[in-house]
């Protein structure tokens, strides 16, 4: 079987810094803690010189501690409910890291078609090839001085489809081999100390193979927005329409958890469903009426919670 072409593995590539992902990242309100944490982690993984310089300034002689931090595997797992902003953050955080570290970064988003057609050995080869391309690109950017000339991020969305637990008795041997190939890829990047990192997004953290989870430098959790986060999103987007503070209070309440264990709105429920619906309710004959906006929210059903079995 021939090695897959680059375009077969990665439907598109993104180069950072760039204004478009910067604007998308800025629109992700309510996820400030995850943004800061992820940018710091990725910054250390792709450009170790920053931490070394920090240690020289604040903690001289702390080489053993710094070595411990830098030897963490180059993997970050973003886990949480559907519509919680995981994938959007994963696709745009590279811009913040590129600006933070003052280097160019390329994102390789792995296509779900990488699972292949189920032929023996196919998925294993596809996963191995994805890491081959990532490593080849990162090797060009490694510098002897410790400061990378650039970096690569491999993004794997719906990661439980590629790295599900090998403890599952019904798991096909080819899927097991694919997980083994994934783990080998992570270890190859780590052992070569390359300016590269892997981001995995999953709705089903419990389904990931334990060996994959053990290799995660960090597991960042994403939930549905709380009251403060919903208020931030709604105020940011609807404030220019003249929605009063009292009406915003009603909207925050209407988008929260409901009786009978119905969860509150997801981030995507707010930005992709509710806010457009409020605008379309008024368009094209009248201005947005706060009371109608609240009614639209009350009548809309939030996305059902994802069951992680």
LINLIN-V745389 format. One record per helix or strand of 2 or more residues. SS is the DSSP state (h for helix, s for strand). FROM is the first residue (numbers start at 1). TO is the last residue. If there is no record, write none. Layout:
ss=SS from=FROM to=TO
ss=SS from=FROM to=TO
This chain:
ss=h from=6 to=9
ss=s from=10 to=16
ss=h from=19 to=26
ss=h from=32 to=46
ss=h from=49 to=58
ss=h from=63 to=70
ss=s from=75 to=80
ss=h from=86 to=101
ss=s from=104 to=110
ss=h from=112 to=115
ss=h from=122 to=141
ss=s from=150 to=156
ss=h from=159 to=161
ss=h from=173 to=192
ss=s from=196 to=202
ss=h from=205 to=207
ss=h from=210 to=214
ss=s from=218 to=222
ss=h from=227 to=241
ss=h from=245 to=254
ss=h from=267 to=282
ss=h from=290 to=299
